[in-house]
Amino acid sequence: DFKNSSMKGVVKLPSDSSLPRKLWNSSLCCGDNPVTTRGRRLQILKMLLLVCIPCIVLIVQASFSFSTELNKKYATEAIRKNINFSLTYASLVDRLQYEVGLTVFCIGSNYNNQTYQQLATARLSTDIEVNAITWPKNVTINGYSTHLEFINQLEQQRQQVDNHIANTKDQIEFYSKSNEIFLTWLSNTVQGANDSNLWKMLVGYQMLSYGKEEKSLERASGILYYLQGYLNITNHLYFVEKTSKGRTYLNISQQYSQIIRSRFNTTDGINDVDTQTNDLQTQQESILLNEKMIVIDHSKASLWFFNMSTYINALYMIQTQVGHQIISDAIVINRVADVDLALSAFLLVVVLFTCPILVYLISRLTTNMQLFAKQLADKTGELEYERKRTDDLLHQMLPPPVVKRLKQGKPVLAETFEDATIFFSDIVGFTYICHSSSALEVVDMLNLLYGVFDAKIETFDVYKIETIGDAYMVVSGVPKRLDNRLHAKEIADMALELLKAVKDMRVPHMKDFKIHLRAGIHT
C-alpha cells in the first residue's frame, strides 16, 4: 500500500528576509538585520561612528592642548627674550635720562665748565650703551628707524649744545621722544602677553618704566627753577604734569607687582633714598609752589639734581630686579611648559596611534558579532523549519485539539462521541490502473486527486482521518462536536462537492480513462 500524507510540496527553509525582525530589534545594534548585506554595512557604519566620534574628540582635545602648550612656550620664550633685551635697552634709557638732565643743567647754568665736563663724561657712557644695543625692529620714532639715524640725530643735538645754540625745550623734547622707542616697544610686548601668567608683572614693569621716565623729565624741568629763580607758566605746568604722572605710574606699578611694592616698603629701597635726601620732598614742594627766589643758588640746583638722580637710580635698580625676576619666572614657566608640551605630545601620539587600532578592533568585533548573528539566524531558521515539520506531522497524525494538549504538556484523555458521520471513498478500477501504470504515475495521480479533495473539504466542518492507497476517509462531528446532527449534513454536502470535482477528471497518463469515485456514508 502507498501512504499519501496529503503532500503539497516540501517545506522550505525561510529566507533571511522572512525571519522575524523583532529578533534583531530586541537583541542587535539599532534594529539592523545583520543577516543582510545592507544591514551588516549599516551596523559597521554605526559602530564605527560610535567609536570615531570620541576618537575625533580626543584627537581634537589633544591637538588643542598641544597647540596651547606650544603657543604658551613660544609666548613665554618671546617675553623672556624681550625683557632680556629691554634690560639692555633700559641701561641706555637710563644714560639718556641722565644726559638730558645734565644737558638742561649745563644750558641753564650758562654752560658752566664743571657741569659741561660732567656732561662730556655722561656722553661717553651714553655712547657705550648706544653701540652695545641692537636696534628694535619695525620701530620708527622721532623720524629715525635705524641705529645710524639715531646716532646722527643725537650728534646733531649735542652739536647744538657744544655751539651754545641749544635751548632746554628742544633738548627735553628730543630725549623724551627718543626714549619713546623703548617705552612703545615695551608696551607692545606687554599687550602681546595679555594671556600669559606674567602679564601682571609685565604691566608693573611697564608702569615703573613710564614712572622712571616721568621722574627723569621732572628732574630736568625742576633744575630750571633753581637756575632761573622761578618757572614760567608753561614750564611750571610741565613740571606739575610730570610730577603727577610719575607719582601715578609708580603707584600703579606697585599695585600690579608684589616685588615693586615690597621694594618700595623695604629699608634699602625707595624709603631709604628719602631718608638720605630729606630735602628732596621739600625741594619738590618749593618747585610746585613756584615762589620766586630772591637769591639764585646753583648749589640748590646741584642738590636737586643729586637727590633726584639718587631717587631715579633706585628706580632703575628696582626696574632691573623686576626684569630679572620676570626672566627667572619665564624660565620656570618654560620648564613647566616643556613638561606639559611633552605630555601633550605623548598624549597626541598615543591617541593617534590608539584610535586606528581601536577602530580596527571594533570593526573586527562587529564583523565577528555579525557572523555569529548570521549563524544564529541560520540555526533559528533551521529550528523554525524543524518545528514546522513537527507541527505538520502532528497535525497529519492527530486532531488539532490533541496536538494542542500535547504541545502544552497536558495528558490526552480518551473521549466518547455519541454520534458522528463518516465518509469513505475509493477509486473505481484502481487495481487496473495500478497494473497499467508505473509507481510514480500512480503517485502523481493520487497527489492530483487528493490535492483537489483536500482543497474542497477545507470549506466544510469535517476532519480528514487518513488516506491509504485510493481510500479517502473523512469524519464530521469528531473531534469537534456538532449539535443537531449537523455532521451528517456536512458530510453529505462534502460528498456531493467531491463527486462534482471528479466528474470530468481523467487519469493524467491515461487520457481515455475517466476517474470514477465510489463513496459511502455512515452515521
C-alpha positions as CSV (number, residue, x, y, z in Angstrom):
1,D,0.0,0.0,0.0
2,F,1.1,3.5,-0.7
3,K,0.6,6.1,2.1
4,N,-0.2,9.6,0.8
5,S,0.3,12.2,3.6
6,S,-1.6,14.9,1.6
7,M,1.7,16.4,0.4
8,K,1.6,19.8,-1.1
9,G,5.3,20.1,-1.6
10,V,8.4,20.0,0.6
11,V,8.6,22.7,3.4
12,K,11.5,25.1,2.6
13,L,13.7,26.9,5.0
14,P,12.6,30.5,5.2
15,S,14.8,33.2,3.6
16,D,16.8,35.7,5.7
17,S,14.4,38.5,4.9
18,S,11.4,36.5,6.2
19,L,12.9,35.9,9.6
20,P,11.2,37.9,12.4
21,R,12.7,41.4,12.6
22,K,11.8,41.6,16.3
23,L,14.8,39.2,16.9
24,W,17.2,41.9,15.6
25,N,15.3,44.8,17.1
26,S,15.5,43.3,20.5
27,S,19.0,41.9,20.6
28,L,21.2,43.6,18.0
29,C,22.5,47.1,17.2
30,C,19.9,49.7,16.3
31,G,17.5,47.2,14.9
32,D,19.5,46.5,11.7
33,N,19.3,43.0,10.3
34,P,22.9,41.6,10.4
35,V,22.0,38.8,8.1
36,T,21.5,41.0,5.1
37,T,24.5,42.8,3.4
38,R,22.8,46.2,3.8
39,G,22.1,45.5,7.5
40,R,25.7,44.5,8.1
41,R,27.1,47.6,6.5
42,L,24.7,49.8,8.5
43,Q,25.8,48.1,11.7
44,I,29.5,48.5,10.9
45,L,29.0,52.2,10.0
46,K,27.1,52.9,13.2
47,M,29.6,51.1,15.4
48,L,32.5,53.0,13.7
49,L,30.7,56.3,14.2
50,L,30.2,55.5,17.9
51,V,34.0,54.8,18.1
52,C,35.2,57.6,15.8
53,I,33.2,60.4,17.5
54,P,35.0,60.1,20.9
55,C,38.3,59.4,19.0
56,I,37.9,62.6,17.0
57,V,37.1,64.5,20.2
58,L,40.2,63.0,21.9
59,I,42.3,63.9,18.8
60,V,40.9,67.5,18.8
61,Q,41.4,67.9,22.5
62,A,44.9,66.5,22.4
63,S,45.8,68.7,19.4
64,F,44.3,71.8,21.1
65,S,46.2,71.0,24.3
66,F,49.4,70.5,22.3
67,S,48.9,73.7,20.4
68,T,48.0,75.7,23.6
69,E,51.2,74.5,25.4
70,L,53.3,75.2,22.3
71,N,51.9,78.7,22.0
72,K,52.4,79.2,25.7
73,K,56.0,78.1,25.4
74,Y,56.7,80.4,22.4
75,A,54.9,83.4,24.1
76,T,56.9,82.9,27.3
77,E,60.1,82.5,25.5
78,A,59.4,85.7,23.5
79,I,58.7,87.5,26.7
80,R,62.0,86.3,28.2
81,K,63.9,87.4,25.2
82,N,62.2,90.8,25.0
83,I,62.7,91.5,28.7
84,N,66.3,90.4,28.4
85,F,66.7,92.9,25.5
86,S,64.7,95.6,27.4
87,L,67.2,95.4,30.3
88,T,70.0,96.1,27.9
89,Y,68.0,99.0,26.4
90,A,66.9,100.2,29.9
91,S,70.6,100.9,30.6
92,L,70.7,103.1,27.5
93,V,67.5,104.9,28.5
94,D,68.9,105.5,32.0
95,R,72.1,107.0,30.4
96,L,69.9,109.2,28.1
97,Q,67.8,110.4,31.0
98,Y,70.9,111.2,33.0
99,E,72.4,113.0,29.9
100,V,69.3,115.1,29.3
101,G,69.3,116.2,33.0
102,L,72.9,117.3,32.7
103,T,72.2,119.0,29.3
104,V,69.5,121.1,30.8
105,F,71.7,121.8,33.8
106,C,74.5,122.9,31.5
107,I,72.3,125.1,29.4
108,G,70.5,126.6,32.4
109,S,73.9,127.3,34.2
110,N,75.1,129.2,31.1
111,Y,77.4,126.3,30.1
112,N,79.2,126.1,33.4
113,N,82.6,124.5,32.9
114,Q,82.3,121.9,35.7
115,T,78.8,120.9,34.5
116,Y,80.0,120.7,30.9
117,Q,82.8,118.4,32.0
118,Q,80.2,116.1,33.7
119,L,78.1,116.2,30.6
120,A,81.0,115.1,28.4
121,T,81.6,112.2,30.8
122,A,77.9,111.3,30.6
123,R,78.0,111.4,26.8
124,L,80.8,108.8,26.8
125,S,78.8,106.4,28.9
126,T,75.8,107.0,26.6
127,D,77.9,106.2,23.5
128,I,79.0,102.9,25.0
129,E,75.4,101.9,25.6
130,V,74.3,103.1,22.2
131,N,76.9,101.0,20.5
132,A,76.1,97.9,22.6
133,I,72.4,97.7,21.8
134,T,70.5,96.0,18.9
135,W,68.0,98.4,17.4
136,P,64.4,97.3,17.8
137,K,62.9,96.0,14.5
138,N,59.9,97.7,12.8
139,V,60.1,100.8,15.2
140,T,60.2,104.3,13.9
141,I,60.2,107.1,16.5
142,N,61.1,110.8,16.1
143,G,61.9,110.4,12.4
144,Y,64.6,107.7,12.6
145,S,64.2,103.9,12.3
146,T,67.8,102.7,12.3
147,H,70.7,102.7,14.6
148,L,72.7,105.1,12.4
149,E,69.9,107.6,12.1
150,F,69.5,107.8,15.9
151,I,73.3,108.4,16.3
152,N,73.2,111.1,13.7
153,Q,70.2,112.8,15.4
154,L,71.9,112.5,18.8
155,E,75.1,114.1,17.5
156,Q,73.2,117.0,15.9
157,Q,71.6,117.7,19.3
158,R,74.9,117.5,21.1
159,Q,76.5,119.8,18.5
160,Q,73.9,122.4,19.2
161,V,74.8,122.3,22.9
162,D,78.5,122.5,22.1
163,N,77.9,125.5,19.9
164,H,75.8,127.2,22.6
165,I,72.8,127.4,20.3
166,A,70.6,124.8,22.1
167,N,67.5,125.5,24.2
168,T,66.2,123.4,27.0
169,K,62.8,122.8,25.5
170,D,64.2,121.2,22.3
171,Q,66.6,119.1,24.2
172,I,64.0,117.8,26.6
173,E,61.7,117.1,23.7
174,F,64.4,115.2,21.7
175,Y,65.5,113.0,24.6
176,S,61.9,112.2,25.7
177,K,60.9,111.2,22.2
178,S,64.0,109.1,21.8
179,N,63.1,107.2,25.0
180,E,59.7,106.5,23.4
181,I,61.4,103.9,21.3
182,F,61.9,101.7,24.3
183,L,58.6,102.6,26.0
184,T,56.5,101.9,22.9
185,W,58.2,98.7,22.2
186,L,57.8,97.6,25.8
187,S,54.1,98.5,25.6
188,N,53.7,96.2,22.6
189,T,55.4,93.4,24.5
190,V,53.0,93.7,27.4
191,Q,50.0,93.7,25.0
192,G,51.2,90.6,23.3
193,A,51.5,88.8,26.7
194,N,47.9,89.5,27.9
195,D,47.2,85.8,28.2
196,S,50.5,85.0,30.0
197,N,50.9,84.3,33.7
198,L,53.5,87.1,33.7
199,W,51.2,89.9,32.5
200,K,50.7,91.5,35.9
201,M,54.4,91.7,36.5
202,L,54.9,92.9,32.9
203,V,52.4,95.7,33.5
204,G,54.1,96.7,36.7
205,Y,57.4,96.7,34.9
206,Q,55.9,98.9,32.1
207,M,54.4,101.3,34.6
208,L,57.7,101.5,36.5
209,S,59.5,102.4,33.3
210,Y,56.9,105.1,32.5
211,G,57.2,106.4,36.0
212,K,61.0,106.5,35.8
213,E,60.8,108.4,32.5
214,E,58.4,111.0,34.0
215,K,60.7,111.4,37.0
216,S,63.6,112.0,34.7
217,L,61.7,114.8,32.9
218,E,60.7,116.1,36.3
219,R,64.4,116.3,37.3
220,A,65.3,118.1,34.1
221,S,62.5,120.7,34.4
222,G,63.0,121.2,38.1
223,I,66.6,122.3,37.6
224,L,65.4,125.4,35.7
225,Y,63.6,126.6,38.8
226,Y,66.8,126.8,40.9
227,L,68.9,128.1,38.0
228,Q,66.3,130.8,36.9
229,G,64.7,131.5,40.3
230,Y,61.2,130.7,39.1
231,L,59.4,128.8,36.3
232,N,57.2,130.5,33.7
233,I,53.6,129.2,33.4
234,T,54.5,126.8,30.6
235,N,57.5,125.2,32.4
236,H,55.6,125.1,35.7
237,L,52.6,123.3,34.2
238,Y,55.1,120.9,32.6
239,F,56.7,120.2,35.9
240,V,53.4,119.7,37.7
241,E,52.3,117.3,34.9
242,K,55.5,115.2,35.1
243,T,55.3,115.1,38.9
244,S,51.7,113.9,38.9
245,K,52.1,111.4,36.1
246,G,55.3,110.0,37.7
247,R,53.6,109.5,41.0
248,T,50.6,107.9,39.4
249,Y,52.7,105.4,37.3
250,L,54.7,104.4,40.3
251,N,51.6,103.8,42.4
252,I,50.1,101.7,39.6
253,S,53.3,99.7,39.3
254,Q,53.1,98.8,43.0
255,Q,49.5,97.6,42.6
256,Y,50.5,95.2,39.8
257,S,53.8,93.9,41.1
258,Q,54.4,92.5,44.6
259,I,58.2,92.8,44.1
260,I,57.9,96.6,43.3
261,R,55.6,97.0,46.3
262,S,58.0,95.2,48.6
263,R,61.0,97.2,47.3
264,F,59.2,100.5,48.0
265,N,58.5,99.3,51.6
266,T,62.0,97.9,52.5
267,T,64.7,100.0,54.2
268,D,67.1,99.5,51.3
269,G,64.5,100.7,48.8
270,I,62.9,104.0,47.9
271,N,62.2,104.9,51.6
272,D,65.9,104.7,52.2
273,V,66.5,107.1,49.4
274,D,64.1,109.6,51.0
275,T,65.9,109.2,54.3
276,Q,69.2,110.0,52.8
277,T,67.8,113.0,50.9
278,N,65.5,114.7,53.4
279,D,65.5,117.9,51.3
280,L,64.0,116.1,48.2
281,Q,60.4,116.4,49.2
282,T,61.0,120.0,50.5
283,Q,62.6,121.0,47.2
284,Q,59.7,119.4,45.2
285,E,57.1,121.3,47.2
286,S,59.1,124.5,46.6
287,I,59.1,124.0,42.9
288,L,55.3,123.2,42.9
289,L,54.7,126.4,44.8
290,N,56.9,128.2,42.3
291,E,57.7,131.1,44.7
292,K,60.2,133.4,43.1
293,M,63.7,133.0,44.7
294,I,65.3,136.2,45.9
295,V,68.8,134.8,45.6
296,I,69.7,132.2,42.9
297,D,71.9,129.5,44.4
298,H,73.3,127.0,42.0
299,S,74.2,124.7,44.8
300,K,70.5,124.1,45.4
301,A,70.2,123.1,41.7
302,S,73.1,120.7,42.2
303,L,71.4,119.3,45.4
304,W,68.1,118.8,43.5
305,F,69.9,117.1,40.6
306,F,71.8,114.8,43.0
307,N,68.7,113.9,45.1
308,M,66.6,113.2,42.0
309,S,69.4,111.2,40.4
310,T,69.7,109.1,43.5
311,Y,66.0,108.5,43.5
312,I,65.9,107.7,39.8
313,N,68.9,105.4,40.2
314,A,66.9,103.5,42.9
315,L,64.0,103.2,40.5
316,Y,66.5,101.8,37.9
317,M,67.7,99.2,40.4
318,I,64.1,98.1,41.1
319,Q,63.4,98.0,37.3
320,T,66.4,95.8,36.8
321,Q,65.4,93.5,39.7
322,V,61.9,93.1,38.3
323,G,63.2,92.5,34.8
324,H,65.4,89.7,36.1
325,Q,62.6,88.3,38.1
326,I,60.4,88.2,35.0
327,I,63.1,86.4,33.1
328,S,63.5,83.9,36.0
329,D,59.8,83.3,36.1
330,A,59.7,82.9,32.4
331,I,62.4,80.3,32.5
332,V,60.4,78.4,35.2
333,I,57.2,78.7,33.2
334,N,59.1,77.4,30.1
335,R,60.4,74.4,32.0
336,V,56.8,73.6,33.1
337,A,55.6,74.3,29.6
338,D,58.3,71.8,28.3
339,V,56.9,69.1,30.6
340,D,53.3,69.9,29.7
341,L,54.3,70.1,26.0
342,A,56.0,66.7,26.2
343,L,52.9,65.2,28.0
344,S,50.6,66.8,25.4
345,A,52.7,65.4,22.5
346,F,52.8,62.0,24.1
347,L,49.0,62.1,24.6
348,L,48.6,63.2,21.0
349,V,50.8,60.4,19.7
350,V,49.0,57.8,21.9
351,V,45.6,59.0,20.7
352,L,46.7,59.0,17.0
353,F,48.2,55.5,17.5
354,T,45.4,54.1,19.6
355,C,42.4,55.4,17.7
356,P,43.1,53.5,14.4
357,I,43.8,50.3,16.4
358,L,40.6,50.8,18.4
359,V,38.6,51.4,15.2
360,Y,40.1,48.2,13.6
361,L,39.4,46.1,16.7
362,I,35.8,47.4,16.9
363,S,35.4,46.6,13.2
364,R,36.7,43.1,13.7
365,L,34.5,42.7,16.8
366,T,31.4,43.9,14.9
367,T,32.2,41.6,12.0
368,N,32.5,38.6,14.4
369,M,29.3,39.6,16.0
370,Q,27.6,39.8,12.7
371,L,28.9,36.4,11.7
372,F,27.7,35.0,15.0
373,A,24.3,36.7,14.4
374,K,24.1,35.1,10.9
375,Q,24.9,31.7,12.3
376,L,22.3,32.3,15.0
377,A,19.8,33.3,12.3
378,D,20.6,30.2,10.3
379,K,20.1,28.0,13.4
380,T,16.9,29.8,14.2
381,G,15.6,29.2,10.7
382,E,16.5,25.6,10.9
383,L,14.8,25.3,14.2
384,E,11.8,27.0,12.8
385,Y,11.8,24.7,9.9
386,E,12.0,21.6,12.1
387,R,9.3,22.9,14.4
388,K,7.0,23.5,11.4
389,R,7.7,20.0,10.1
390,T,6.9,18.6,13.5
391,D,3.7,20.5,13.8
392,D,2.7,19.5,10.3
393,L,3.4,15.9,11.1
394,L,1.5,16.0,14.3
395,H,-1.5,17.7,12.6
396,Q,-1.4,15.0,9.9
397,M,-1.4,12.2,12.5
398,L,-3.6,13.7,15.3
399,P,-6.5,16.1,15.6
400,P,-5.7,19.7,16.4
401,P,-7.1,19.6,20.0
402,V,-4.9,16.6,20.7
403,V,-1.9,18.3,19.2
404,K,-2.5,21.4,21.3
405,R,-2.7,19.4,24.5
406,L,0.4,17.5,23.7
407,K,2.3,20.7,23.0
408,Q,1.1,22.1,26.3
409,G,2.4,19.0,28.1
410,K,-1.1,18.0,29.2
411,P,-2.3,14.4,29.2
412,V,-4.6,13.3,26.3
413,L,-7.7,11.7,27.6
414,A,-9.9,9.3,25.6
415,E,-13.3,10.7,24.7
416,T,-16.6,9.2,23.7
417,F,-18.6,10.6,20.8
418,E,-22.3,9.5,20.8
419,D,-22.8,10.2,17.1
420,A,-20.7,11.2,14.1
421,T,-20.8,10.7,10.3
422,I,-18.0,9.0,8.4
423,F,-17.3,9.3,4.7
424,F,-15.4,6.5,2.8
425,S,-14.4,6.6,-0.8
426,D,-12.1,4.8,-3.3
427,I,-11.4,4.9,-7.0
428,V,-13.3,2.5,-9.3
429,G,-10.8,0.4,-11.2
430,F,-7.8,1.4,-9.1
431,T,-6.3,-2.1,-9.3
432,Y,-6.4,-1.9,-13.1
433,I,-4.9,1.5,-13.1
434,C,-2.1,0.3,-10.8
435,H,-1.3,-2.7,-13.1
436,S,-1.2,-0.4,-16.1
437,S,0.9,2.4,-14.6
438,S,4.3,2.9,-13.0
439,A,4.6,3.7,-9.3
440,L,5.5,7.4,-10.0
441,E,2.5,7.7,-12.3
442,V,0.2,6.3,-9.6
443,V,1.7,8.8,-7.0
444,D,1.2,11.7,-9.4
445,M,-2.4,10.7,-10.0
446,L,-3.2,10.4,-6.3
447,N,-1.4,13.7,-5.5
448,L,-3.5,15.4,-8.1
449,L,-6.8,13.8,-6.9
450,Y,-6.4,14.1,-3.2
451,G,-4.9,17.6,-3.6
452,V,-8.2,18.6,-5.1
453,F,-10.1,16.8,-2.3
454,D,-8.0,18.5,0.4
455,A,-8.8,21.9,-1.0
456,K,-12.5,21.1,-1.2
457,I,-13.0,19.8,2.3
458,E,-11.5,23.0,3.8
459,T,-14.8,24.7,3.3
460,F,-16.7,22.1,5.4
461,D,-16.8,21.4,9.1
462,V,-15.0,18.0,8.7
463,Y,-11.8,16.3,9.6
464,K,-9.7,14.1,7.3
465,I,-8.8,10.9,9.2
466,E,-6.4,9.2,6.8
467,T,-5.6,8.5,3.2
468,I,-4.3,5.0,2.4
469,G,-3.9,3.9,-1.2
470,D,-7.0,5.1,-3.1
471,A,-9.1,5.1,0.1
472,Y,-10.1,8.6,1.5
473,M,-11.7,8.8,4.9
474,V,-13.3,11.9,6.4
475,V,-15.4,12.3,9.5
476,S,-17.6,15.1,10.9
477,G,-18.6,15.5,14.5
478,V,-15.2,14.3,15.6
479,P,-13.2,15.7,17.2
480,K,-15.4,18.8,17.1
481,R,-18.9,18.0,18.2
482,L,-21.8,19.4,16.1
483,D,-25.2,19.9,17.6
484,N,-28.4,18.6,16.0
485,R,-26.5,16.1,14.0
486,L,-25.3,18.7,11.6
487,H,-22.4,16.4,10.9
488,A,-24.5,14.4,8.6
489,K,-25.3,17.4,6.5
490,E,-21.7,18.5,6.4
491,I,-20.6,15.1,5.1
492,A,-23.4,14.8,2.6
493,D,-22.7,18.3,1.2
494,M,-18.9,17.5,1.1
495,A,-19.6,14.2,-0.8
496,L,-21.6,15.9,-3.4
497,E,-18.8,18.5,-3.8
498,L,-16.2,15.8,-4.3
499,L,-18.4,13.9,-6.8
500,K,-18.7,17.2,-8.7
501,A,-15.0,17.8,-8.6
502,V,-14.1,14.4,-10.2
503,K,-17.0,14.5,-12.7
504,D,-14.7,15.4,-15.6
505,M,-11.3,14.3,-14.1
506,R,-9.2,11.8,-16.0
507,V,-6.1,9.8,-15.2
508,P,-3.2,12.1,-16.2
509,H,-1.2,9.4,-18.0
510,M,-4.3,7.6,-19.3
511,K,-6.4,10.3,-21.1
512,D,-9.1,7.9,-22.1
513,F,-9.7,6.5,-18.6
514,K,-12.1,8.7,-16.6
515,I,-11.9,8.7,-12.8
516,H,-15.0,7.4,-11.1
517,L,-15.4,7.8,-7.3
518,R,-17.1,5.2,-5.1
519,A,-18.2,6.7,-1.8
520,G,-20.1,5.6,1.3
521,I,-21.6,7.5,4.3
522,H,-22.3,6.1,7.7
523,T,-23.7,7.9,10.7
